[in-house]
Amino acid sequence: MTDTISDVPAFPMKRDCPFDPPPELSRLRADSPVSRVRLWDGSTAWLIARYDDQRALLSDPRVSADVTRPGYPHVTAASAARRKHSRSFISMDNPEHDVYRRMLTGNFMVKRVEALRPKVQQIVDGLIDDMLGGTPPIDLVTAFALPVPSLVICRLLGVPYADHAFFQRCSRALISTRSTPEQAVAAADELKDYLARLADVKNGEPADDLLSRLVVEQLRTGRMTRSQIADMTMLLLVAGHETTANMIGLGTLTLLQHPDQLAELRGSEDPKLVAGAVEELLRYLNITHSGRRRVAIEDIEVGGQLIKAGEGIIAANDSGNRDENAFPDPDMLDIHRQARHHVAFGYGIHQCLGQPLARVELQVVYGTLYRRIPTLRLAVPLEEVNFKHDMLVYGVHELPVSW
């Protein structure tokens, strides 16, 4: 699609409030739930604003997640260049997608991830000890929110945490909307080369980690190449720390703006309340604020609108999670809400593989941080907080806090 008419709204849209989706999405959800939006390159795609339409579409085999297909609505020029240059299984369709996903599923099953909970608790407590041993104010992002999931995913994958400054730098370049295509491809190449060399080390001396298992079970048997393993591991490493880190930072800031609910969460020993708060914050905040991107491979009707084969589609999950037909009073944060049916992790065959791990990490964090630092507070006016409008994963760049 190359329609560039002036009355087609640009996407992404501007927020009025840093905790809420753009208000234009509410209007579209009410008046024009399947409508065209204009992208960065002047092309247009179909924006799907309603929850039910999104779930139907994301589970429909007539839409594709393959970024190499003509008409796929890339987020930025850099994202287009990087994802075409280095393609992982989330950008594949079945049956190819299912082959690679099944190689990983066992590592992220609920029972296996639950076995990591004591280690996650140890990591969280250790980082809080370090913060309490320092002098406030501190930046919660660098001192806590980023290290928690980075330490966990490094342990799971077998990546040395000592190299975190390197892979976090590469990750920032990959998810920044300000990166040029050259910068994004260079960062991907740098990180992929690092992980390929680490796979070589594991091949010589396997350990008890996911990368070693991939090398032994897939590389040595010829099912995967060294390059494919590096691509897969890069996806897990980047997604495994960026998303959860931003939920920790942004979720904490959100709770600080809702002191009554924060006090209730802090004072409760009920794991069900903590787990429910995690789901509600995932629904309410929507850190994946660029939508789930797809392209139609056959003509398909969504919400009464015909979408033709080859046309791009964006399922705006931040809009779906604020749909009043799925969530009463959707613009209200309510940690007692039954919100697990949200679409923060996507839906269908491509929904987030690592969601059990993210849930455990967030449950431990939200159930521990505010209890151990009961006077935690924002150290600067809210207006001075720097939000990640310039990143593919939304959150805060820094979060100065005191106690």
C-alpha positions, -999 to 999 in steps of 0.1 A, spaced: 0 0 0 13 34 -9 -16 56 0 -3 89 15 -35 110 16 -33 137 42 -64 127 62 -48 93 71 -34 97 107 3 91 113 12 61 134 26 59 161 4 87 177 13 111 204 5 105 240 -11 131 262 -4 112 294 28 91 297 9 62 313 -20 61 288 -21 52 251 -26 81 227 -61 94 229 -66 91 192 -67 53 197 -97 57 219 -115 76 191 -106 50 165 -117 22 187 -151 38 191 -156 52 156 -133 35 132 -119 3 147 -103 -9 115 -87 20 98 -57 30 78 -27 48 94 3 63 78 38 49 86 72 64 87 79 57 50 46 71 37 30 37 32 -2 28 50 -13 -2 71 -46 -12 87 -48 -4 124 -69 -29 144 -81 -11 176 -105 -35 193 -96 -63 215 -118 -90 200 -107 -81 164 -71 -83 175 -74 -118 191 -92 -131 160 -67 -116 137 -35 -127 156 -48 -163 156 -58 -163 119 -34 -183 95 -43 -159 67 -20 -132 83 18 -135 84 46 -124 108 72 -129 80 91 -96 78 105 -104 44 70 -104 28 61 -74 6 37 -51 25 49 -60 60 46 -28 81 81 -23 96 83 0 126 113 20 114 138 19 86 164 6 111 141 -22 122 134 -32 86 171 -34 78 180 -53 109 152 -78 108 157 -86 72 195 -89 78 191 -112 109 159 -131 110 146 -151 141 118 -175 145 93 -148 157 94 -135 121 85 -169 106 52 -186 100 42 -222 106 54 -248 100 89 -232 102 80 -211 132 67 -242 152 99 -262 145 121 -236 161 97 -226 189 94 -263 200 132 -263 205 127 -237 233 93 -244 248 105 -268 274 129 -242 288 101 -217 295 74 -241 308 57 -228 339 71 -257 361 107 -251 350 105 -213 353 89 -217 388 120 -236 398 140 -204 392 119 -184 416 143 -188 446 172 -176 424 152 -147 412 144 -138 448 181 -141 457 190 -117 429 162 -92 439 172 -93 475 209 -88 467 203 -58 446 180 -42 472 207 -48 498 231 -30 476 207 -1 472 201 2 509 238 2 515 242 32 493 231 68 496 199 79 480 188 92 456 197 65 431 185 56 396 163 26 400 168 16 364 205 12 365 206 -1 401 177 -25 400 153 -26 371 179 -34 344 201 -58 365 173 -80 377 162 -95 343 197 -92 329 211 -114 356 182 -139 352 184 -142 314 222 -145 316 219 -173 340 193 -191 319 212 -187 286 247 -191 299 258 -156 289 284 -140 312 268 -111 331 302 -95 332 295 -86 295 262 -68 304 275 -33 294 283 -46 259 250 -65 252 229 -37 268 246 -12 245 239 -33 214 203 -38 226 197 -1 229 209 4 194 185 -23 182 154 -9 198 160 28 194 138 46 169 167 70 164 191 44 151 200 45 114 197 12 94 235 11 94 237 14 132 211 -12 138 227 -37 114 261 -31 129 248 -36 165 231 -69 154 263 -81 137 283 -72 168 260 -90 192 255 -120 168 292 -125 164 297 -124 202 270 -151 207 283 -172 179 318 -172 195 302 -180 229 284 -210 212 318 -222 201 330 -221 237 299 -241 248 306 -266 220 340 -273 235 327 -274 270 289 -276 274 274 -263 307 239 -265 322 224 -236 303 201 -230 273 229 -221 248 248 -253 256 216 -273 251 211 -257 217 246 -264 207 245 -301 218 210 -309 206 208 -287 175 242 -277 162 260 -310 167 231 -329 151 230 -305 121 194 -293 128 207 -257 132 237 -237 121 260 -216 142 244 -185 127 208 -197 134 217 -204 171 232 -169 174 201 -153 159 179 -173 183 200 -165 213 201 -128 204 163 -126 204 161 -143 238 189 -121 253 175 -88 241 138 -95 247 146 -113 280 160 -82 297 146 -51 279 109 -59 283 110 -69 320 134 -41 329 109 -15 315 80 -31 333 99 -29 366 107 8 361 75 20 346 54 -2 369 71 12 400 65 47 388 28 39 381 23 25 416 40 56 431 12 76 414 -14 53 430 -3 53 467 -34 36 480 -29 6 457 8 6 464 2 5 501 -22 -24 497 3 -43 476 31 -35 501 12 -47 531 -2 -79 515 14 -114 519 -11 -128 494 7 -141 463 -26 -140 444 -28 -102 449 8 -98 437 2 -119 407 -30 -100 399 -12 -67 402 14 -79 377 -13 -88 352 -31 -55 357 1 -35 352 9 -54 321 -26 -45 307 -25 -10 319 10 0 307 16 -18 274 53 -14 270 52 -29 235 36 3 222 43 -2 185 16 -29 180 18 -64 167 28 -62 131 15 -86 104 7 -87 67 -23 -104 50 -15 -133 28 -51 -137 17 -80 -114 15 -96 -112 50 -125 -94 66 -119 -79 100 -146 -59 118 -166 -56 86 -136 -42 67 -119 -60 38 -82 -62 41 -65 -74 9 -36 -98 5 -3 -79 7 -16 -52 30 0 -45 63 -17 -48 96 -10 -34 131 -29 -49 161 -26 -20 186 -24 -40 218 -23 -8 239 -58 0 225 -70 -36 229 -60 -36 265 -80 -4 271 -111 -17 253 -141 -12 276 -158 -43 261 -130 -65 274 -121 -45 306 -147 -24 324 -134 10 334 -103 3 313 -85 36 320 -85 29 357 -57 9 374 -72 -17 396 -48 -43 411 -79 -65 420 -90 -67 384 -90 -101 367 -68 -90 338 -48 -121 327 -67 -122 294 -49 -91 283 -29 -90 250 3 -75 264 21 -107 255 4 -109 221 -20 -138 211 -20 -168 190 11 -189 179 35 -159 182 25 -149 217 56 -142 239 75 -174 247 91 -160 278 59 -148 295 62 -173 324 97 -160 332 85 -124 330 57 -131 353 79 -148 379 104 -119 378 77 -93 381 59 -111 409 91 -113 429 100 -77 423 65 -62 430 62 -85 460 96 -76 475 108 -41 465 81 -20 481 79 -41 513 117 -39 518 118 -2 510 84 10 523 92 47 520 104 45 484 95 77 466 102 96 434 132 119 439 123 144 411 90 159 399 71 136 376 75 162 348 113 156 349 111 118 343 124 110 309 101 85 292 111 62 263 91 77 235 122 71 213 124 33 219 105 3 205 100 -8 241 84 19 263 94 28 298 117 53 315 153 60 307 160 68 344 140 67 375 155 87 404 142 75 437 148 80 474 136 67 507 
